[in-house]
């Protein structure tokens, strides 16, 4: 039973990076999966820590997503674009 549980967890570890590409219609190569696993390990994921498995990989995925979002954000001294309006002045009901 212990080996079955271990095999299921190993399969889930290798399926998690593939699931992140589920929205893409392009096939994923082994090198891409290995690169993503290496990126997760660099972000703090330990594949040998079975006691904290779901929290461990979710925290690493969130950290990688934040790093990727920060890397793709444009750098500007004026801030981002804002949709909407604003008003200033006194209320017109007086």
N, C-alpha and C positions, 0 to 999 in steps of 0.2 A: 504494500500500500504506500509506503514511503517513497519508493522509486517511481510509482505512478504519479504521485503528487509532484515530485520533482520534475518529471517529464512534462507534465501539464504546465508548470510554471516556466520551464525553459521554452516551451512552445509559445507561451504568452509573451515572453520577453522578445522573442524573435518576430512575433506577429505584430507587436505594438508599433515598431517603426513602419511596417508595411501598411498598417491601418491609418497612419497619418497621411499617407499618400493615396488614400481611397478615393478622394475627389478627383484625382488626376486620371486621365485615360491612357497615359503613357506607362509602359512597363517599368518596373523598378529593378535596377541591376543589383547584384550582390555588393558591388563596391559602394553604391549609394546607401544600402542598408548598413554596411560596416562603417561608413563615414558618419551616419546618423548615430549609431551606437557609440562610436568614439566621442562624438560631440556630447551625448548624454552622460557618458562617463566623466568627461571633462567638467561637466556642470554639476557633478556630485553623485551621479547614479552609481551604485555598487551592485552589479548583478549577483554577487554572492551573499548579499544581505537579504535573506528570505524572511526575516522577522518583520521588516518594515517595507515589504515589497510594494504595495500599491502607493503608499505615501512617498516612498523614495523615488519611484519613476515619475510620478505626477509632479513632484516638486522640480525634478530635473527638466521635465518637458516644459514646465512653466518658465523656468529660468532660460532655457534655450529659445523659447518663443519670444520672451522679452528681449533677449539679446538680438535676435533676428529682426524684431520690430524696430529696435533702436538703430540697428545698422542700416535699415532701409528708409528711415525717416530723413527727410531733407534737413540740412543744417542751414539755418537762417538766423539773422540777428533780429528779425521782425516778428517772429512767432508764426504760428500756422494760420491758415485761412479759417475764417469764422463765417458760418451761414446764419443770417438772422438780422434783426434790426435793433436799434436802441434809440431812446428818446432822452432829451434833457430839457429842463425848464420847469415852469410852474404848471400846476394842474389847470385846465381850462374851465373847470366848473365853478370858479369863484366869481 
